[in-house]
Amino acid sequence: MGAVRAARQCLLWAAVAAFILGADSNLFVKDLDDSFKEDRKDDIWLVDFYAPWCGHCKKLEPVWNEVGKEISSLGSPVKVGKMDATTYSSIASEFGVRGYPTIKLLKGDLAYNYRGPRTKDDIIEFANRVAGPIIRPLPSQQMFEHVQKRHRVLFLYIGGESPLKEKYIEVASELIVYTYFFSASEEVLPEHVKLPEMPAVLVFKDGSYFVYDEYEDGDLLAWVNRERFQSYLNIDGFTLYELGDTGKLVVIAVIDDKNSSAEHTRLKSIIQDVAKHYRDQFHRNFQFGHMDGNEYINSLLMDDLKTPAVIVLNTSNQEYFLPHKSIESTEDMVHFISKILEGVVEAHGGDGILQRIKRIIYDAKSTVGSVFKSSPLLGCFLFGLPLGVISIMCYGICTADTDGGADETEVSKKETSGRELTDEGTEDEQEEEASGQSLVDLSGKQERKSILEKKED
């Protein structure tokens, strides 16, 4: 009895704890309804648009509760909420929600989409960046050094009012979702930073700085979009998706991070060396990095790429390039990507009709395989039941056709037999008719004979 009582107490305390945690999370994440459309205008909102049946939404829910709790503890002006986009579909459509979950920061009349990893720190970083000023002033060199230590990539405008600053503000308004934008006077810069002219826009990254040149770099928006990444990255699915906006080809060493063999480390160091020492030659066209494991790449290629390997991806049209021989040195890598720029290397993949058909077949096979691998019984039920029903239907159709033909044959025989009996009669009837016909013929002969005898008399 004591053990039973203790178990009941444990269950009771667990239920109380769950209730308290649920109530606690509701304090920091507000459930939004149709009144939100009007109420939001005076505040900054970070909103998760979700669907109750969405598995990714359910996975995000505990992370979202932590986001709400931490943002509140930081004293941020951002309010955190969530909205059932299936119940309030008209509001979700107005904000451009097309999938679930969709995370947006709503600031005045602007709505900023979050497209990064769904982790607490990344989401909070996004919220703090977008909720603050689009251009953040740096009043001193000490402040500049502090900011430079905190950010791997930052953009800085130097100078007073100018058309370049107006363009810089416009670009920052669009790309604040990805990176930080600052402004300062020339005195704030360290002594080693030399500017060819004023005003100027710079990017600080990779332990160095690079100055925007309108004549060489083209449009400022395109330049910022290209430069908002470090020269060398640890690439995953989210990063590869974002790199699609840069228009660059992505040079990837596909390796196993847990494998410390010379071949794996050599490819990684070769690409790092090219990214660092051949920047002027390649940075406008190529992004460099490495990817841990080949699973994601295999899904893109619809093939099995053996690791370690080097691949160059064109994310805009799903083409890819593979070296014809092993990359043994930096010179080999430079030669390979130079030939890609010249258009000499053969491109594989693409987004043509045949590739799209192949993609549909591959995705279907992958889906079926993953279902059977994760749950064989569920796979048998999902795919076996429809096949069984179809088989029964086909069998029924075939059987019905065969029986119908036999019935028609039988009916035809009966009709034919009936017609024969009707036309000719039974055998007895035929014999009676034959016998009757003989008697008629015999009587006719006798009558003719008697007539002749009378004539003779």
TIZADO-104952 format. One record per residue (C-alpha): residue number from 1; residue in three letters; x, y negated, z negated. Coordinates in steps of 0.25 Angstrom, whole numbers. Layout:
N
<r num="NUM" residuo="ala" x="X" y="Y" z="Z"/>
...
// end
This chain:
457
<r num="1" residuo="met" x="0" y="0" z="0"/>
<r num="2" residuo="gly" x="12" y="-9" z="-3"/>
<r num="3" residuo="ala" x="18" y="-7" z="11"/>
<r num="4" residuo="val" x="4" y="-10" z="17"/>
<r num="5" residuo="arg" x="2" y="-23" z="9"/>
<r num="6" residuo="ala" x="16" y="-28" z="13"/>
<r num="7" residuo="ala" x="14" y="-25" z="28"/>
<r num="8" residuo="arg" x="1" y="-33" z="27"/>
<r num="9" residuo="gln" x="8" y="-44" z="20"/>
<r num="10" residuo="cys" x="19" y="-44" z="31"/>
<r num="11" residuo="leu" x="8" y="-45" z="42"/>
<r num="12" residuo="leu" x="1" y="-56" z="35"/>
<r num="13" residuo="trp" x="13" y="-64" z="34"/>
<r num="14" residuo="ala" x="17" y="-62" z="48"/>
<r num="15" residuo="ala" x="3" y="-67" z="52"/>
<r num="16" residuo="val" x="5" y="-79" z="44"/>
<r num="17" residuo="ala" x="18" y="-82" z="49"/>
<r num="18" residuo="ala" x="13" y="-80" z="64"/>
<r num="19" residuo="phe" x="2" y="-90" z="61"/>
<r num="20" residuo="ile" x="11" y="-100" z="55"/>
<r num="21" residuo="leu" x="21" y="-99" z="66"/>
<r num="22" residuo="gly" x="9" y="-100" z="76"/>
<r num="23" residuo="ala" x="4" y="-112" z="69"/>
<r num="24" residuo="asp" x="18" y="-118" z="68"/>
<r num="25" residuo="ser" x="20" y="-117" z="83"/>
<r num="26" residuo="asn" x="7" y="-124" z="85"/>
<r num="27" residuo="leu" x="12" y="-136" z="78"/>
<r num="28" residuo="phe" x="23" y="-139" z="88"/>
<r num="29" residuo="val" x="16" y="-133" z="101"/>
<r num="30" residuo="lys" x="3" y="-139" z="104"/>
<r num="31" residuo="asp" x="-8" y="-131" z="112"/>
<r num="32" residuo="leu" x="-13" y="-141" z="123"/>
<r num="33" residuo="asp" x="-26" y="-142" z="129"/>
<r num="34" residuo="asp" x="-33" y="-151" z="140"/>
<r num="35" residuo="ser" x="-32" y="-163" z="131"/>
<r num="36" residuo="phe" x="-17" y="-163" z="133"/>
<r num="37" residuo="lys" x="-18" y="-170" z="146"/>
<r num="38" residuo="glu" x="-22" y="-183" z="139"/>
<r num="39" residuo="asp" x="-15" y="-181" z="126"/>
<r num="40" residuo="arg" x="-1" y="-179" z="132"/>
<r num="41" residuo="lys" x="2" y="-192" z="138"/>
<r num="42" residuo="asp" x="8" y="-199" z="126"/>
<r num="43" residuo="asp" x="17" y="-188" z="122"/>
<r num="44" residuo="ile" x="28" y="-179" z="128"/>
<r num="45" residuo="trp" x="24" y="-164" z="129"/>
<r num="46" residuo="leu" x="31" y="-151" z="131"/>
<r num="47" residuo="val" x="20" y="-142" z="136"/>
<r num="48" residuo="asp" x="20" y="-127" z="139"/>
<r num="49" residuo="phe" x="10" y="-123" z="149"/>
<r num="50" residuo="tyr" x="7" y="-109" z="147"/>
<r num="51" residuo="ala" x="-3" y="-97" z="151"/>
<r num="52" residuo="pro" x="-7" y="-88" z="140"/>
<r num="53" residuo="trp" x="-5" y="-75" z="148"/>
<r num="54" residuo="cys" x="9" y="-80" z="153"/>
<r num="55" residuo="gly" x="21" y="-71" z="147"/>
<r num="56" residuo="his" x="31" y="-82" z="149"/>
<r num="57" residuo="cys" x="22" y="-92" z="142"/>
<r num="58" residuo="lys" x="21" y="-82" z="130"/>
<r num="59" residuo="lys" x="36" y="-81" z="130"/>
<r num="60" residuo="leu" x="38" y="-96" z="129"/>
<r num="61" residuo="glu" x="28" y="-98" z="118"/>
<r num="62" residuo="pro" x="37" y="-96" z="106"/>
<r num="63" residuo="val" x="48" y="-104" z="113"/>
<r num="64" residuo="trp" x="38" y="-115" z="115"/>
<r num="65" residuo="asn" x="34" y="-115" z="100"/>
<r num="66" residuo="glu" x="49" y="-117" z="97"/>
<r num="67" residuo="val" x="50" y="-128" z="106"/>
<r num="68" residuo="gly" x="38" y="-135" z="100"/>
<r num="69" residuo="lys" x="43" y="-133" z="86"/>
<r num="70" residuo="glu" x="58" y="-138" z="89"/>
<r num="71" residuo="ile" x="53" y="-150" z="97"/>
<r num="72" residuo="ser" x="44" y="-154" z="86"/>
<r num="73" residuo="ser" x="56" y="-153" z="76"/>
<r num="74" residuo="leu" x="65" y="-161" z="84"/>
<r num="75" residuo="gly" x="55" y="-173" z="84"/>
<r num="76" residuo="ser" x="53" y="-173" z="99"/>
<r num="77" residuo="pro" x="42" y="-181" z="105"/>
<r num="78" residuo="val" x="39" y="-169" z="114"/>
<r num="79" residuo="lys" x="26" y="-162" z="110"/>
<r num="80" residuo="val" x="25" y="-147" z="113"/>
<r num="81" residuo="gly" x="13" y="-140" z="119"/>
<r num="82" residuo="lys" x="7" y="-129" z="127"/>
<r num="83" residuo="met" x="-4" y="-128" z="136"/>
<r num="84" residuo="asp" x="-12" y="-116" z="141"/>
<r num="85" residuo="ala" x="-11" y="-119" z="156"/>
<r num="86" residuo="thr" x="-22" y="-109" z="160"/>
<r num="87" residuo="thr" x="-32" y="-115" z="151"/>
<r num="88" residuo="tyr" x="-28" y="-130" z="154"/>
<r num="89" residuo="ser" x="-25" y="-127" z="169"/>
<r num="90" residuo="ser" x="-29" y="-140" z="174"/>
<r num="91" residuo="ile" x="-19" y="-147" z="164"/>
<r num="92" residuo="ala" x="-8" y="-137" z="168"/>
<r num="93" residuo="ser" x="-10" y="-140" z="183"/>
<r num="94" residuo="glu" x="-9" y="-155" z="181"/>
<r num="95" residuo="phe" x="4" y="-153" z="174"/>
<r num="96" residuo="gly" x="9" y="-144" z="186"/>
<r num="97" residuo="val" x="9" y="-131" z="178"/>
<r num="98" residuo="arg" x="11" y="-119" z="188"/>
<r num="99" residuo="gly" x="16" y="-108" z="180"/>
<r num="100" residuo="tyr" x="17" y="-103" z="165"/>
<r num="101" residuo="pro" x="24" y="-107" z="156"/>
<r num="102" residuo="thr" x="26" y="-122" z="161"/>
<r num="103" residuo="ile" x="34" y="-131" z="152"/>
<r num="104" residuo="lys" x="32" y="-146" z="154"/>
<r num="105" residuo="leu" x="36" y="-159" z="147"/>
<r num="106" residuo="leu" x="25" y="-169" z="149"/>
<r num="107" residuo="lys" x="30" y="-184" z="147"/>
<r num="108" residuo="gly" x="21" y="-195" z="151"/>
<r num="109" residuo="asp" x="16" y="-192" z="165"/>
<r num="110" residuo="leu" x="28" y="-183" z="168"/>
<r num="111" residuo="ala" x="28" y="-168" z="167"/>
<r num="112" residuo="tyr" x="42" y="-161" z="166"/>
<r num="113" residuo="asn" x="43" y="-146" z="169"/>
<r num="114" residuo="tyr" x="52" y="-137" z="161"/>
<r num="115" residuo="arg" x="59" y="-126" z="169"/>
<r num="116" residuo="gly" x="70" y="-122" z="160"/>
<r num="117" residuo="pro" x="72" y="-109" z="151"/>
<r num="118" residuo="arg" x="61" y="-107" z="141"/>
<r num="119" residuo="thr" x="69" y="-108" z="129"/>
<r num="120" residuo="lys" x="67" y="-117" z="117"/>
<r num="121" residuo="asp" x="79" y="-126" z="119"/>
<r num="122" residuo="asp" x="78" y="-128" z="134"/>
<r num="123" residuo="ile" x="64" y="-132" z="132"/>
<r num="124" residuo="ile" x="67" y="-142" z="121"/>
<r num="125" residuo="glu" x="78" y="-148" z="129"/>
<r num="126" residuo="phe" x="69" y="-150" z="141"/>
<r num="127" residuo="ala" x="59" y="-157" z="132"/>
<r num="128" residuo="asn" x="69" y="-166" z="125"/>
<r num="129" residuo="arg" x="75" y="-170" z="138"/>
<r num="130" residuo="val" x="63" y="-173" z="146"/>
<r num="131" residuo="ala" x="55" y="-180" z="134"/>
<r num="132" residuo="gly" x="66" y="-190" z="132"/>
<r num="133" residuo="pro" x="71" y="-201" z="141"/>
<r num="134" residuo="ile" x="73" y="-198" z="156"/>
<r num="135" residuo="ile" x="86" y="-206" z="155"/>
<r num="136" residuo="arg" x="93" y="-206" z="142"/>
<r num="137" residuo="pro" x="103" y="-217" z="139"/>
<r num="138" residuo="leu" x="117" y="-215" z="133"/>
<r num="139" residuo="pro" x="121" y="-227" z="125"/>
<r num="140" residuo="ser" x="135" y="-222" z="122"/>
<r num="141" residuo="gln" x="147" y="-213" z="126"/>
<r num="142" residuo="gln" x="145" y="-205" z="113"/>
<r num="143" residuo="met" x="131" y="-203" z="117"/>
<r num="144" residuo="phe" x="135" y="-199" z="131"/>
<r num="145" residuo="glu" x="145" y="-189" z="125"/>
<r num="146" residuo="his" x="134" y="-183" z="116"/>
<r num="147" residuo="val" x="125" y="-181" z="127"/>
<r num="148" residuo="gln" x="135" y="-175" z="136"/>
<r num="149" residuo="lys" x="138" y="-164" z="125"/>
<r num="150" residuo="arg" x="124" y="-160" z="124"/>
<r num="151" residuo="his" x="121" y="-159" z="139"/>
<r num="152" residuo="arg" x="128" y="-151" z="150"/>
<r num="153" residuo="val" x="122" y="-159" z="161"/>
<r num="154" residuo="leu" x="118" y="-174" z="160"/>
<r num="155" residuo="phe" x="116" y="-185" z="170"/>
<r num="156" residuo="leu" x="120" y="-200" z="167"/>
<r num="157" residuo="tyr" x="117" y="-213" z="174"/>
<r num="158" residuo="ile" x="127" y="-224" z="172"/>
<r num="159" residuo="gly" x="123" y="-238" z="175"/>
<r num="160" residuo="gly" x="112" y="-248" z="175"/>
<r num="161" residuo="glu" x="99" y="-250" z="183"/>
<r num="162" residuo="ser" x="100" y="-245" z="197"/>
<r num="163" residuo="pro" x="93" y="-237" z="208"/>
<r num="164" residuo="leu" x="102" y="-225" z="204"/>
<r num="165" residuo="lys" x="96" y="-226" z="190"/>
<r num="166" residuo="glu" x="82" y="-226" z="195"/>
<r num="167" residuo="lys" x="85" y="-214" z="203"/>
<r num="168" residuo="tyr" x="92" y="-208" z="191"/>
<r num="169" residuo="ile" x="80" y="-210" z="182"/>
<r num="170" residuo="glu" x="71" y="-204" z="193"/>
<r num="171" residuo="val" x="79" y="-191" z="194"/>
<r num="172" residuo="ala" x="80" y="-190" z="179"/>
<r num="173" residuo="ser" x="65" y="-191" z="178"/>
<r num="174" residuo="glu" x="64" y="-179" z="187"/>
<r num="175" residuo="leu" x="76" y="-170" z="182"/>
<r num="176" residuo="ile" x="75" y="-173" z="167"/>
<r num="177" residuo="val" x="69" y="-159" z="165"/>
<r num="178" residuo="tyr" x="83" y="-154" z="168"/>
<r num="179" residuo="thr" x="94" y="-163" z="163"/>
<r num="180" residuo="tyr" x="97" y="-176" z="155"/>
<r num="181" residuo="phe" x="99" y="-190" z="161"/>
<r num="182" residuo="phe" x="106" y="-201" z="154"/>
<r num="183" residuo="ser" x="111" y="-215" z="157"/>
<r num="184" residuo="ala" x="122" y="-224" z="151"/>
<r num="185" residuo="ser" x="131" y="-235" z="154"/>
<r num="186" residuo="glu" x="145" y="-233" z="160"/>
<r num="187" residuo="glu" x="152" y="-235" z="146"/>
<r num="188" residuo="val" x="145" y="-223" z="141"/>
<r num="189" residuo="leu" x="153" y="-214" z="150"/>
<r num="190" residuo="pro" x="166" y="-207" z="146"/>
<r num="191" residuo="glu" x="179" y="-213" z="152"/>
<r num="192" residuo="his" x="182" y="-201" z="161"/>
<r num="193" residuo="val" x="168" y="-204" z="168"/>
<r num="194" residuo="lys" x="171" y="-212" z="181"/>
<r num="195" residuo="leu" x="160" y="-218" z="189"/>
<r num="196" residuo="pro" x="162" y="-222" z="204"/>
<r num="197" residuo="glu" x="151" y="-232" z="203"/>
<r num="198" residuo="met" x="139" y="-237" z="195"/>
<r num="199" residuo="pro" x="128" y="-233" z="192"/>
<r num="200" residuo="ala" x="130" y="-218" z="192"/>
<r num="201" residuo="val" x="124" y="-205" z="189"/>
<r num="202" residuo="leu" x="132" y="-194" z="183"/>
<r num="203" residuo="val" x="131" y="-180" z="178"/>
<r num="204" residuo="phe" x="139" y="-174" z="167"/>
<r num="205" residuo="lys" x="141" y="-159" z="167"/>
<r num="206" residuo="asp" x="151" y="-148" z="167"/>
<r num="207" residuo="gly" x="161" y="-157" z="159"/>
<r num="208" residuo="ser" x="161" y="-167" z="170"/>
<r num="209" residuo="tyr" x="153" y="-178" z="177"/>
<r num="210" residuo="phe" x="148" y="-180" z="191"/>
<r num="211" residuo="val" x="143" y="-193" z="197"/>
<r num="212" residuo="tyr" x="131" y="-194" z="207"/>
<r num="213" residuo="asp" x="135" y="-199" z="220"/>
<r num="214" residuo="glu" x="123" y="-203" z="229"/>
<r num="215" residuo="tyr" x="130" y="-201" z="242"/>
<r num="216" residuo="glu" x="136" y="-187" z="239"/>
<r num="217" residuo="asp" x="126" y="-182" z="230"/>
<r num="218" residuo="gly" x="113" y="-187" z="236"/>
<r num="219" residuo="asp" x="100" y="-189" z="229"/>
<r num="220" residuo="leu" x="102" y="-191" z="214"/>
<r num="221" residuo="leu" x="90" y="-181" z="211"/>
<r num="222" residuo="ala" x="97" y="-170" z="219"/>
<r num="223" residuo="trp" x="110" y="-173" z="212"/>
<r num="224" residuo="val" x="105" y="-172" z="198"/>
<r num="225" residuo="asn" x="97" y="-160" z="201"/>
<r num="226" residuo="arg" x="110" y="-153" z="206"/>
<r num="227" residuo="glu" x="119" y="-158" z="195"/>
<r num="228" residuo="arg" x="110" y="-155" z="183"/>
<r num="229" residuo="phe" x="116" y="-141" z="182"/>
<r num="230" residuo="gln" x="130" y="-138" z="177"/>
<r num="231" residuo="ser" x="139" y="-133" z="188"/>
<r num="232" residuo="tyr" x="139" y="-119" z="182"/>
<r num="233" residuo="leu" x="127" y="-113" z="176"/>
<r num="234" residuo="asn" x="123" y="-100" z="169"/>
<r num="235" residuo="ile" x="111" y="-98" z="178"/>
<r num="236" residuo="asp" x="98" y="-91" z="175"/>
<r num="237" residuo="gly" x="84" y="-91" z="181"/>
<r num="238" residuo="phe" x="80" y="-104" z="176"/>
<r num="239" residuo="thr" x="93" y="-111" z="180"/>
<r num="240" residuo="leu" x="92" y="-105" z="194"/>
<r num="241" residuo="tyr" x="78" y="-110" z="196"/>
<r num="242" residuo="glu" x="83" y="-124" z="192"/>
<r num="243" residuo="leu" x="95" y="-124" z="201"/>
<r num="244" residuo="gly" x="85" y="-122" z="213"/>
<r num="245" residuo="asp" x="82" y="-137" z="211"/>
<r num="246" residuo="thr" x="96" y="-141" z="214"/>
<r num="247" residuo="gly" x="97" y="-135" z="228"/>
<r num="248" residuo="lys" x="110" y="-129" z="225"/>
<r num="249" residuo="leu" x="115" y="-115" z="228"/>
<r num="250" residuo="val" x="118" y="-107" z="215"/>
<r num="251" residuo="val" x="131" y="-99" z="214"/>
<r num="252" residuo="ile" x="129" y="-88" z="203"/>
<r num="253" residuo="ala" x="138" y="-78" z="197"/>
<r num="254" residuo="val" x="129" y="-67" z="193"/>
<r num="255" residuo="ile" x="136" y="-60" z="182"/>
<r num="256" residuo="asp" x="134" y="-53" z="169"/>
<r num="257" residuo="asp" x="137" y="-62" z="157"/>
<r num="258" residuo="lys" x="139" y="-51" z="148"/>
<r num="259" residuo="asn" x="150" y="-45" z="158"/>
<r num="260" residuo="ser" x="163" y="-50" z="155"/>
<r num="261" residuo="ser" x="170" y="-43" z="166"/>
<r num="262" residuo="ala" x="180" y="-51" z="175"/>
<r num="263" residuo="glu" x="171" y="-50" z="187"/>
<r num="264" residuo="his" x="159" y="-57" z="180"/>
<r num="265" residuo="thr" x="167" y="-68" z="174"/>
<r num="266" residuo="arg" x="175" y="-71" z="186"/>
<r num="267" residuo="leu" x="163" y="-74" z="195"/>
<r num="268" residuo="lys" x="157" y="-83" z="184"/>
<r num="269" residuo="ser" x="171" y="-91" z="183"/>
<r num="270" residuo="ile" x="172" y="-92" z="198"/>
<r num="271" residuo="ile" x="159" y="-99" z="199"/>
<r num="272" residuo="gln" x="162" y="-108" z="187"/>
<r num="273" residuo="asp" x="175" y="-112" z="194"/>
<r num="274" residuo="val" x="168" y="-115" z="207"/>
<r num="275" residuo="ala" x="157" y="-123" z="200"/>
<r num="276" residuo="lys" x="168" y="-131" z="192"/>
<r num="277" residuo="his" x="179" y="-134" z="203"/>
<r num="278" residuo="tyr" x="171" y="-134" z="216"/>
<r num="279" residuo="arg" x="160" y="-144" z="211"/>
<r num="280" residuo="asp" x="162" y="-154" z="222"/>
<r num="281" residuo="gln" x="161" y="-144" z="232"/>
<r num="282" residuo="phe" x="149" y="-136" z="228"/>
<r num="283" residuo="his" x="141" y="-142" z="217"/>
<r num="284" residuo="arg" x="131" y="-149" z="227"/>
<r num="285" residuo="asn" x="127" y="-135" z="233"/>
<r num="286" residuo="phe" x="130" y="-125" z="222"/>
<r num="287" residuo="gln" x="127" y="-122" z="207"/>
<r num="288" residuo="phe" x="136" y="-112" z="200"/>
<r num="289" residuo="gly" x="133" y="-102" z="189"/>
<r num="290" residuo="his" x="131" y="-88" z="184"/>
<r num="291" residuo="met" x="120" y="-79" z="181"/>
<r num="292" residuo="asp" x="120" y="-68" z="170"/>
<r num="293" residuo="gly" x="115" y="-55" z="176"/>
<r num="294" residuo="asn" x="109" y="-53" z="190"/>
<r num="295" residuo="glu" x="94" y="-50" z="187"/>
<r num="296" residuo="tyr" x="89" y="-64" z="191"/>
<r num="297" residuo="ile" x="98" y="-64" z="203"/>
<r num="298" residuo="asn" x="93" y="-50" z="207"/>
<r num="299" residuo="ser" x="78" y="-55" z="207"/>
<r num="300" residuo="leu" x="82" y="-67" z="216"/>
<r num="301" residuo="leu" x="90" y="-58" z="226"/>
<r num="302" residuo="met" x="80" y="-47" z="225"/>
<r num="303" residuo="asp" x="93" y="-38" z="225"/>
<r num="304" residuo="asp" x="103" y="-33" z="215"/>
<r num="305" residuo="leu" x="115" y="-42" z="214"/>
<r num="306" residuo="lys" x="127" y="-35" z="207"/>
<r num="307" residuo="thr" x="134" y="-43" z="196"/>
<r num="308" residuo="pro" x="143" y="-50" z="196"/>
<r num="309" residuo="ala" x="140" y="-58" z="209"/>
<r num="310" residuo="val" x="140" y="-71" z="215"/>
<r num="311" residuo="ile" x="127" y="-77" z="222"/>
<r num="312" residuo="val" x="123" y="-90" z="227"/>
<r num="313" residuo="leu" x="108" y="-93" z="227"/>
<r num="314" residuo="asn" x="100" y="-103" z="234"/>
<r num="315" residuo="thr" x="88" y="-105" z="225"/>
<r num="316" residuo="ser" x="80" y="-114" z="235"/>
<r num="317" residuo="asn" x="78" y="-102" z="245"/>
<r num="318" residuo="gln" x="83" y="-90" z="237"/>
<r num="319" residuo="glu" x="95" y="-87" z="246"/>
<r num="320" residuo="tyr" x="107" y="-82" z="240"/>
<r num="321" residuo="phe" x="122" y="-79" z="244"/>
<r num="322" residuo="leu" x="131" y="-68" z="240"/>
<r num="323" residuo="pro" x="146" y="-68" z="243"/>
<r num="324" residuo="his" x="151" y="-57" z="253"/>
<r num="325" residuo="lys" x="163" y="-54" z="244"/>
<r num="326" residuo="ser" x="167" y="-54" z="229"/>
<r num="327" residuo="ile" x="169" y="-68" z="223"/>
<r num="328" residuo="glu" x="183" y="-67" z="217"/>
<r num="329" residuo="ser" x="188" y="-81" z="216"/>
<r num="330" residuo="thr" x="183" y="-96" z="216"/>
<r num="331" residuo="glu" x="188" y="-97" z="230"/>
<r num="332" residuo="asp" x="179" y="-85" z="234"/>
<r num="333" residuo="met" x="167" y="-92" z="227"/>
<r num="334" residuo="val" x="170" y="-106" z="234"/>
<r num="335" residuo="his" x="171" y="-99" z="247"/>
<r num="336" residuo="phe" x="158" y="-92" z="246"/>
<r num="337" residuo="ile" x="150" y="-104" z="242"/>
<r num="338" residuo="ser" x="157" y="-112" z="252"/>
<r num="339" residuo="lys" x="152" y="-102" z="263"/>
<r num="340" residuo="ile" x="138" y="-103" z="257"/>
<r num="341" residuo="leu" x="138" y="-119" z="260"/>
<r num="342" residuo="glu" x="143" y="-116" z="274"/>
<r num="343" residuo="gly" x="131" y="-107" z="276"/>
<r num="344" residuo="val" x="140" y="-95" z="279"/>
<r num="345" residuo="val" x="136" y="-86" z="268"/>
<r num="346" residuo="glu" x="124" y="-77" z="271"/>
<r num="347" residuo="ala" x="111" y="-81" z="263"/>
<r num="348" residuo="his" x="103" y="-70" z="257"/>
<r num="349" residuo="gly" x="89" y="-70" z="252"/>
<r num="350" residuo="gly" x="80" y="-83" z="255"/>
<r num="351" residuo="asp" x="66" y="-86" z="255"/>
<r num="352" residuo="gly" x="61" y="-80" z="268"/>
<r num="353" residuo="ile" x="49" y="-71" z="270"/>
<r num="354" residuo="leu" x="57" y="-58" z="269"/>
<r num="355" residuo="gln" x="63" y="-62" z="256"/>
<r num="356" residuo="arg" x="50" y="-67" z="251"/>
<r num="357" residuo="ile" x="44" y="-53" z="254"/>
<r num="358" residuo="lys" x="56" y="-46" z="248"/>
<r num="359" residuo="arg" x="54" y="-55" z="236"/>
<r num="360" residuo="ile" x="39" y="-51" z="234"/>
<r num="361" residuo="ile" x="43" y="-36" z="235"/>
<r num="362" residuo="tyr" x="55" y="-38" z="225"/>
<r num="363" residuo="asp" x="46" y="-45" z="215"/>
<r num="364" residuo="ala" x="35" y="-35" z="216"/>
<r num="365" residuo="lys" x="45" y="-24" z="214"/>
<r num="366" residuo="ser" x="52" y="-31" z="202"/>
<r num="367" residuo="thr" x="39" y="-33" z="196"/>
<r num="368" residuo="val" x="34" y="-19" z="197"/>
<r num="369" residuo="gly" x="48" y="-14" z="192"/>
<r num="370" residuo="ser" x="48" y="-23" z="180"/>
<r num="371" residuo="val" x="34" y="-19" z="176"/>
<r num="372" residuo="phe" x="38" y="-4" z="177"/>
<r num="373" residuo="lys" x="51" y="-7" z="170"/>
<r num="374" residuo="ser" x="45" y="-15" z="158"/>
<r num="375" residuo="ser" x="32" y="-6" z="157"/>
<r num="376" residuo="pro" x="31" y="7" z="165"/>
<r num="377" residuo="leu" x="17" y="10" z="160"/>
<r num="378" residuo="leu" x="12" y="-4" z="163"/>
<r num="379" residuo="gly" x="18" y="-3" z="177"/>
<r num="380" residuo="cys" x="11" y="10" z="179"/>
<r num="381" residuo="phe" x="-2" y="4" z="175"/>
<r num="382" residuo="leu" x="0" y="-9" z="183"/>
<r num="383" residuo="phe" x="4" y="-2" z="196"/>
<r num="384" residuo="gly" x="-1" y="12" z="195"/>
<r num="385" residuo="leu" x="-15" y="8" z="192"/>
<r num="386" residuo="pro" x="-17" y="0" z="205"/>
<r num="387" residuo="leu" x="-10" y="11" z="213"/>
<r num="388" residuo="gly" x="-19" y="21" z="207"/>
<r num="389" residuo="val" x="-32" y="13" z="210"/>
<r num="390" residuo="ile" x="-27" y="11" z="224"/>
<r num="391" residuo="ser" x="-24" y="26" z="226"/>
<r num="392" residuo="ile" x="-38" y="30" z="221"/>
<r num="393" residuo="met" x="-44" y="20" z="230"/>
<r num="394" residuo="cys" x="-36" y="25" z="242"/>
<r num="395" residuo="tyr" x="-40" y="39" z="239"/>
<r num="396" residuo="gly" x="-54" y="36" z="238"/>
<r num="397" residuo="ile" x="-54" y="29" z="251"/>
<r num="398" residuo="cys" x="-47" y="40" z="258"/>
<r num="399" residuo="thr" x="-57" y="51" z="252"/>
<r num="400" residuo="ala" x="-69" y="43" z="255"/>
<r num="401" residuo="asp" x="-65" y="42" z="270"/>
<r num="402" residuo="thr" x="-63" y="57" z="271"/>
<r num="403" residuo="asp" x="-76" y="61" z="264"/>
<r num="404" residuo="gly" x="-83" y="51" z="273"/>
<r num="405" residuo="gly" x="-78" y="57" z="286"/>
<r num="406" residuo="ala" x="-82" y="71" z="281"/>
<r num="407" residuo="asp" x="-96" y="67" z="278"/>
<r num="408" residuo="glu" x="-97" y="60" z="291"/>
<r num="409" residuo="thr" x="-92" y="73" z="298"/>
<r num="410" residuo="glu" x="-102" y="81" z="290"/>
<r num="411" residuo="val" x="-114" y="72" z="294"/>
<r num="412" residuo="ser" x="-110" y="72" z="308"/>
<r num="413" residuo="lys" x="-110" y="87" z="308"/>
<r num="414" residuo="lys" x="-123" y="87" z="302"/>
<r num="415" residuo="glu" x="-129" y="77" z="312"/>
<r num="416" residuo="thr" x="-123" y="85" z="324"/>
<r num="417" residuo="ser" x="-129" y="98" z="318"/>
<r num="418" residuo="gly" x="-142" y="92" z="316"/>
<r num="419" residuo="arg" x="-142" y="87" z="331"/>
<r num="420" residuo="glu" x="-139" y="100" z="336"/>
<r num="421" residuo="leu" x="-150" y="107" z="328"/>
<r num="422" residuo="thr" x="-160" y="96" z="332"/>
<r num="423" residuo="asp" x="-156" y="98" z="347"/>
<r num="424" residuo="glu" x="-155" y="113" z="348"/>
<r num="425" residuo="gly" x="-163" y="118" z="336"/>
<r num="426" residuo="thr" x="-160" y="130" z="328"/>
<r num="427" residuo="glu" x="-156" y="144" z="333"/>
<r num="428" residuo="asp" x="-170" y="150" z="330"/>
<r num="429" residuo="glu" x="-177" y="138" z="337"/>
<r num="430" residuo="gln" x="-168" y="140" z="349"/>
<r num="431" residuo="glu" x="-171" y="155" z="350"/>
<r num="432" residuo="glu" x="-186" y="152" z="349"/>
<r num="433" residuo="glu" x="-185" y="142" z="360"/>
<r num="434" residuo="ala" x="-178" y="152" z="368"/>
<r num="435" residuo="ser" x="-188" y="163" z="366"/>
<r num="436" residuo="gly" x="-199" y="153" z="369"/>
<r num="437" residuo="gln" x="-193" y="149" z="382"/>
<r num="438" residuo="ser" x="-192" y="164" z="386"/>
<r num="439" residuo="leu" x="-206" y="167" z="383"/>
<r num="440" residuo="val" x="-210" y="154" z="392"/>
<r num="441" residuo="asp" x="-201" y="159" z="403"/>
<r num="442" residuo="leu" x="-207" y="173" z="402"/>
<r num="443" residuo="ser" x="-222" y="169" z="403"/>
<r num="444" residuo="gly" x="-219" y="160" z="415"/>
<r num="445" residuo="lys" x="-214" y="172" z="423"/>
<r num="446" residuo="gln" x="-226" y="180" z="419"/>
<r num="447" residuo="glu" x="-235" y="169" z="424"/>
<r num="448" residuo="arg" x="-228" y="167" z="437"/>
<r num="449" residuo="lys" x="-229" y="183" z="439"/>
<r num="450" residuo="ser" x="-244" y="183" z="437"/>
<r num="451" residuo="ile" x="-246" y="172" z="447"/>
<r num="452" residuo="leu" x="-238" y="179" z="458"/>
<r num="453" residuo="glu" x="-246" y="192" z="456"/>
<r num="454" residuo="lys" x="-259" y="185" z="458"/>
<r num="455" residuo="lys" x="-255" y="178" z="471"/>
<r num="456" residuo="glu" x="-251" y="192" z="476"/>
<r num="457" residuo="asp" x="-265" y="198" z="473"/>
// end
